[in-house]
Amino acid sequence: MPGIRISNNHCVAVLVLMAASLGLACADHLTLAGDARLSGEIRSINPAGVIELASALSPEPLLLKPGAVEKVDFSIPDSEEVPASTLIELLNGDVLAVSLESLDEQVLNVLTAEAGRLSIPRAHLKSMHLGARVRPPIYSGPRKADDWSRGANGTSGWMFVDQSLVGNGPAVSQQTFNLPSRFVLKFTLKWQANPSYIIYFADPLRADTPMVDRYYLQFNSAGMEVKRESTTGKRFQTVILLPKTPDEFPDGQVEVELRVDRRSSRIHLLLDGEPEGAGVDPCKEPPTGQGIALVNQAQAGLNQEIRAIEVLEFDDTRERHLDENRGDVKLDSLISRAEDRWSGHLTQIKKGADEAVFSFKSDFQEAPLELTESDVATVFFAERKQADEEDAGGPPIILRLRGETSLQVASCVFSDDLITASHPLLGDLQIRRGNVVALEFIHTNPKQEKEQEPEE
């Protein structure tokens, strides 16, 4: 297939492409403007934004005009775990999962699953987070009709339609997972008129008693609430109360993320990627259940949908270290796995007998500290002035990689197995297409928008 260049010479609505090696036996699922659906095989995207689709609806490929397609989901098999143990953050905010090889005063040498071996100039590094091994989801779906079992009463009511669970009237489905003590539950709700959802989690899924220990999220015309149900003391107690009503979501949908830490009995709620609240379990002991149940309580007549369900392990070490005061930003900072902190200069990373060894010159002693890779949690590099990327408008394309990492690039050329991308800090990269899970266009420049605002 000839290469196809995508650049910022054309304005396209935000488009998400689940990218993988395409096979004729697999069907790609397209969501069009107005929520219409098509299935087929994406063949190409030309510079004008036209998508060529091989479809059973036509003996000839269909050509879909720019802006007609909002999203393309590829039917791809589960991927293997990315062999990376460190997250590297660049000055422009990009995050890349890597395996460390070496570092000196000039460059950091790493190995990536996406782009192979890279040499990253030290001047472009912002931070390094070790032990942040990219793990595959515990669950990602739904992918087939029987992904979710019927509820405790033996009925379901959910229909499997285009990778989603759709309910038209009361519906209940459930599934048991091997949930760790700290996990993330993500899903997207989409509704017509007023929704009425209940999502139970950390639920033992017991049918022999009405009294159970569990959490649940409730969303209806009154707003959204995370509650604790208990078998002792007060049965129902609020953990997070969010008076956001359905009419505050103009598209009739919302992405929900629940970060559950049963060790500290805390829950964080995010909507569309933004933090909305956090709360502490009021009960003495957290629920130990391993189940999740999906309930639609809305009456028949209007469709209510749940899709893009993910269950993942939860590790907030990186977020905690990013939020804290690191001290003098003109120096490198190192935080150990035991939460010890030093400031000074990271002089070297070199190969050791079994793992990489960090040499760190601290302000408090003459001899450099020698720490093995497994002893290091986070490194912050001395702050350097970033190029005026914002003034230039920034790269117009974001490549979403596995493990919630991403790269901002100026252009892409597609071939069967590779994406050749131009990165402002790393130069030209050849990225394995199967390791790119999404592609988004950035079509606005906040500074330019502000300059174009009419004067009062």
C-alpha positions in Angstrom: 0.0 0.0 0.0 1.5 3.4 -0.9 2.4 5.8 1.9 -0.3 8.4 2.8 0.8 11.7 4.4 -1.4 13.4 7.0 -0.5 17.0 7.8 -2.1 20.1 9.2 -2.9 21.5 5.7 -6.5 20.3 6.1 -9.0 20.9 8.9 -10.7 17.8 10.0 -13.0 17.1 13.0 -11.3 15.2 15.8 -11.0 11.6 14.5 -9.9 8.6 16.6 -8.4 5.7 14.7 -7.8 2.4 16.5 -4.7 1.5 14.5 -3.5 -2.1 14.0 -2.3 -4.3 11.1 -5.5 -4.8 9.1 -6.7 -8.2 7.8 -9.4 -9.0 5.3 -11.0 -11.3 7.8 -11.5 -8.5 10.3 -14.2 -5.8 10.2 -13.6 -2.2 11.2 -16.5 -0.5 12.9 -17.1 3.1 11.8 -19.2 5.6 13.7 -20.4 8.4 11.4 -21.7 11.8 12.2 -25.2 11.5 13.6 -24.3 8.1 15.2 -24.9 6.1 12.0 -22.7 2.9 11.8 -20.8 1.2 9.0 -18.5 -1.9 8.9 -15.8 -2.8 6.5 -12.0 -2.5 6.0 -10.2 0.9 6.0 -7.8 1.0 3.1 -6.5 4.5 3.1 -6.9 8.2 4.3 -5.8 10.7 1.7 -4.3 14.2 2.4 -7.8 15.7 2.0 -9.2 13.5 4.8 -11.1 11.2 2.5 -11.4 7.6 3.8 -11.5 4.7 1.4 -13.5 1.8 2.9 -14.0 -1.7 1.4 -17.5 -2.7 2.4 -19.9 -5.5 1.7 -22.4 -2.8 0.7 -20.6 -2.1 -2.5 -18.4 -4.0 -5.0 -16.3 -0.9 -5.3 -14.6 0.8 -2.3 -16.7 3.6 -0.7 -15.1 7.0 -0.4 -16.2 8.8 2.8 -15.8 12.6 2.7 -13.8 14.5 5.3 -15.8 15.0 8.6 -18.2 12.1 7.8 -16.4 9.7 10.1 -16.1 10.4 13.8 -14.5 7.2 15.0 -13.1 3.9 13.6 -12.7 0.9 15.8 -10.6 -1.9 14.5 -11.5 -5.5 15.4 -8.0 -6.7 16.6 -6.9 -9.6 18.8 -5.6 -9.0 22.3 -2.0 -7.7 22.2 0.9 -9.0 24.2 2.2 -7.0 27.1 4.6 -4.2 26.1 8.1 -5.1 27.6 8.8 -1.8 29.2 9.5 -0.9 32.8 10.0 2.9 32.7 7.9 5.9 31.6 9.9 8.8 30.1 8.3 12.2 30.0 9.6 14.7 27.5 9.7 18.5 27.8 6.6 18.9 25.6 4.5 16.5 27.8 4.8 13.4 25.6 5.1 10.1 27.5 6.9 7.0 26.2 7.2 3.5 27.7 10.8 2.3 27.5 13.4 -0.1 28.7 16.6 1.7 30.0 20.0 1.0 28.4 22.3 3.9 29.4 22.6 7.6 30.2 25.4 10.1 30.1 25.7 13.9 30.0 24.4 14.1 26.5 21.8 11.3 25.7 19.6 8.7 27.2 19.6 5.4 25.3 16.4 3.4 25.5 14.6 0.5 23.8 10.9 0.9 22.9 8.3 -1.6 21.7 6.9 1.0 19.3 10.0 2.5 17.7 12.9 0.3 18.6 16.1 1.8 20.0 16.1 5.6 20.5 18.8 8.1 21.7 17.0 10.9 23.4 18.9 14.1 24.1 19.2 14.7 27.8 18.1 18.4 27.2 14.7 17.1 26.1 14.0 15.0 29.2 11.6 16.1 31.9 11.1 13.1 34.2 11.6 9.3 34.4 9.3 7.0 36.3 10.6 3.5 37.0 8.6 0.4 37.8 5.7 1.8 35.8 5.5 -1.4 33.8 2.8 -1.1 31.1 0.3 -3.8 31.8 -2.6 -5.0 29.6 -6.1 -4.4 30.9 -7.6 -7.0 33.2 -10.6 -6.7 30.9 -11.5 -4.6 27.8 -14.8 -4.9 26.0 -17.5 -5.9 25.4 -16.3 -7.9 22.4 -19.0 -10.6 22.0 -22.6 -11.2 23.0 -21.8 -13.4 25.9 -19.1 -11.2 27.4 -21.3 -10.4 30.3 -23.5 -13.0 32.1 -27.1 -12.6 33.1 -27.9 -11.0 36.4 -28.7 -12.9 39.6 -32.3 -13.1 38.7 -31.5 -15.0 35.5 -32.4 -12.2 33.1 -30.2 -9.7 31.2 -32.0 -7.3 28.9 -28.7 -6.0 27.5 -28.2 -6.5 23.8 -24.8 -6.6 22.2 -24.6 -4.1 19.3 -21.5 -2.7 17.6 -19.1 -3.4 20.5 -21.6 -2.0 23.1 -24.2 -3.2 25.5 -27.6 -1.5 24.7 -30.6 -1.7 27.0 -34.2 -0.8 26.0 -35.9 -1.3 29.3 -34.6 -2.8 32.6 -31.3 -4.7 32.1 -28.8 -6.5 34.4 -25.5 -8.1 33.6 -22.5 -9.1 35.7 -19.0 -10.5 35.6 -16.4 -11.7 38.2 -12.8 -10.6 37.8 -9.6 -11.1 39.6 -9.6 -7.6 41.0 -6.5 -6.4 42.8 -6.9 -4.3 46.0 -6.3 -1.2 43.8 -8.0 -1.1 40.4 -9.5 1.3 37.8 -12.9 0.8 36.3 -13.6 2.8 33.1 -16.6 2.9 30.9 -18.7 5.2 28.6 -22.4 5.8 29.2 -24.6 7.0 26.4 -28.3 7.6 26.8 -31.5 9.0 25.2 -33.6 11.3 27.4 -33.1 10.6 31.1 -30.6 7.8 32.0 -31.0 5.6 35.1 -27.8 3.6 35.6 -26.4 1.7 38.6 -22.8 0.3 38.3 -21.9 -2.0 41.2 -18.1 -2.7 41.8 -16.1 -4.6 44.4 -19.3 -6.6 44.5 -19.5 -10.3 45.8 -22.4 -10.9 43.4 -24.3 -12.9 46.0 -27.8 -14.0 45.1 -28.5 -15.7 48.5 -28.9 -12.5 50.5 -30.1 -8.9 49.9 -27.4 -7.5 52.3 -24.0 -7.2 50.7 -20.8 -5.2 51.0 -20.0 -3.3 47.8 -19.6 0.1 46.1 -21.9 1.5 43.4 -22.2 4.5 41.1 -25.7 5.8 40.5 -26.5 8.2 37.6 -30.0 9.5 36.9 -31.9 12.8 36.5 -30.8 13.9 40.0 -27.1 13.6 39.2 -24.2 11.2 39.9 -23.3 9.6 43.3 -20.8 7.0 44.4 -22.2 5.1 47.5 -21.1 2.4 49.9 -23.5 -0.4 50.7 -22.7 -2.3 53.9 -24.0 -5.3 55.9 -23.2 -3.7 59.2 -24.2 -0.3 60.6 -25.8 2.2 58.2 -26.7 0.3 55.0 -26.2 3.1 52.4 -23.7 5.9 52.8 -22.5 8.5 50.3 -18.8 8.5 49.3 -18.9 11.1 46.4 -21.9 13.3 45.6 -21.8 15.1 42.2 -24.9 17.1 41.3 -24.1 17.0 37.6 -27.4 16.2 35.8 -27.7 14.5 32.4 -28.5 17.8 30.6 -25.0 19.0 31.5 -23.7 16.5 29.0 -24.9 17.9 25.6 -23.9 14.9 23.6 -25.8 12.6 25.9 -22.7 10.6 26.9 -19.9 10.7 29.4 -16.7 8.7 30.0 -16.5 7.6 33.6 -13.3 6.5 35.4 -13.4 5.2 39.0 -10.0 4.7 40.7 -10.5 2.4 43.6 -7.9 2.0 46.4 -9.1 -0.5 48.9 -5.9 -0.3 50.8 -6.5 3.3 51.8 -10.3 3.1 51.4 -10.4 5.9 48.9 -12.2 6.3 45.6 -11.5 9.0 42.9 -14.1 9.9 40.2 -13.1 11.3 36.8 -15.5 12.3 34.0 -14.2 12.8 30.5 -10.7 12.6 31.8 -11.1 15.4 34.4 -11.1 14.8 38.2 -14.5 15.5 39.7 -14.2 14.3 43.3 -12.7 11.9 45.8 -14.1 10.3 48.9 -13.2 7.9 51.7 -15.1 4.7 52.5 -17.0 5.5 55.7 -16.9 1.8 56.8 -14.1 0.3 58.8 -13.2 -2.4 56.3 -13.4 -2.1 52.5 -15.5 -4.6 50.5 -13.5 -7.6 49.2 -15.8 -8.5 46.3 -14.4 -9.3 42.8 -17.5 -8.6 40.7 -18.9 -5.8 38.6 -22.6 -5.5 37.7 -24.2 -3.3 35.1 -27.8 -2.2 35.7 -30.2 -0.1 33.5 -33.3 1.0 35.4 -34.7 3.2 32.6 -38.1 2.3 31.2 -38.5 0.8 27.7 -38.8 3.0 24.7 -35.3 4.7 24.7 -31.9 3.1 24.3 -29.3 3.3 27.1 -25.8 2.2 26.3 -22.6 1.1 28.0 -19.4 0.7 26.0 -15.6 0.9 26.2 -15.5 -1.0 29.5 -12.0 -1.4 30.9 -10.7 -2.8 34.2 -7.0 -2.1 35.0 -4.5 -2.3 37.8 -4.1 1.0 39.6 -0.7 2.4 40.5 -0.6 6.1 41.4 3.1 6.4 42.4 3.8 8.6 39.3 0.8 10.9 40.0 1.8 11.3 43.7 5.4 12.2 42.8 4.3 14.6 40.1 2.0 16.4 42.5 4.6 17.0 45.3 7.0 19.9 45.7 10.4 18.6 44.2 12.5 21.4 45.7 15.1 23.3 43.6 14.0 22.7 40.0 17.5 23.7 38.7 18.8 20.4 40.1 18.0 16.8 39.2 15.9 15.1 41.9 15.7 11.4 42.7 13.1 9.5 44.7 13.8 6.0 45.8 11.3 3.1 46.0 11.5 3.6 49.8 10.5 7.2 49.3 13.9 8.7 50.2 14.6 11.9 48.3 17.9 13.5 47.0 18.7 16.5 44.9 21.9 17.0 42.9 22.9 15.5 39.5 22.2 12.2 37.9 25.6 11.6 36.3 25.2 8.2 34.7 23.0 5.1 34.1 25.1 2.0 33.2 24.6 -1.7 32.9 25.1 -3.7 36.1 25.4 -7.4 36.7 21.6 -8.0 36.7 20.1 -4.5 36.2 20.9 -0.9 35.4 22.9 1.1 38.0 22.2 4.8 38.7 25.0 7.1 39.8 23.7 10.2 41.5 25.8 13.0 42.9 24.0 14.3 46.0 24.5 17.7 47.6 25.0 15.9 51.0 28.0 13.7 50.3 31.2 13.6 48.2 30.9 10.1 46.8 28.0 9.5 44.3 25.2 7.3 45.4 25.0 4.0 43.5 21.4 2.6 43.3 20.1 -0.3 41.2 17.2 0.3 38.9 14.7 -1.6 41.2 15.6 0.8 44.0 14.7 4.0 42.0 11.1 5.2 41.7 11.3 8.7 40.0 13.9 11.0 38.5 13.1 14.7 37.7 15.6 16.3 35.4 16.8 19.9 36.0 14.4 22.2 34.3 15.4 23.6 31.0 13.7 26.3 28.9 11.4 24.7 26.3 11.4 25.9 22.7 8.4 28.1 21.8 6.3 25.2 20.6 3.1 26.8 21.7 3.8 29.9 19.6 4.4 27.8 16.6 1.0 26.1 17.1 2.5 22.7 18.1 2.4 19.4 16.2 -1.1 18.8 14.8 -1.4 15.1 15.4 -1.3 13.0 18.6 -0.4 9.3 18.4 -1.9 7.3 21.3 0.3 4.3 22.1 -0.3 1.3 24.3 -0.4 1.9 28.1 -1.9 5.4 27.8 1.4 6.9 26.4 1.4 9.3 23.5 3.6 11.3 21.1 2.8 14.6 19.4 3.9 14.6 15.7 3.9 17.0 12.8 3.0 14.5 10.1 2.5 10.7 9.5 3.1 8.5 6.5 1.3 5.1 6.7 2.5 1.8 5.2 1.4 -1.7 5.9 3.4 -2.2 9.1 4.9 1.2 10.0 4.0 4.8 10.6 6.8 7.2 9.8 6.3 10.3 12.0 8.1 13.6 12.4 8.5 14.4 16.1 9.7 17.9 17.1 12.1 16.6 19.7 13.0 13.1 18.5 13.2 13.7 14.8 11.8 11.2 12.3 10.5 8.0 14.0 9.4 4.7 12.5 6.7 3.3 14.7 5.2 -0.1 14.5 1.6 0.4 13.4 0.2 -2.3 15.6 1.5 -0.5 18.7 -0.5 2.7 17.9 -4.0 2.4 19.4 -5.3 5.9 18.5 -4.7 8.9 16.3 -6.2 12.3 16.9 -6.0 15.6 15.0 -5.3 18.8 16.9 -7.0 21.4 14.8 -7.0 24.5 17.1 -4.3 26.8 18.5 -5.6 28.5 21.7 -3.2 31.4 21.2 -4.5 32.0 17.6 -8.1 31.6 18.8 -7.5 34.3 21.4 -5.9 36.6 18.9 -8.9 36.2 16.6 -11.5 37.0 19.2 -13.5 40.1 18.2 -12.7 43.2 20.2 -15.4 44.5 22.5 
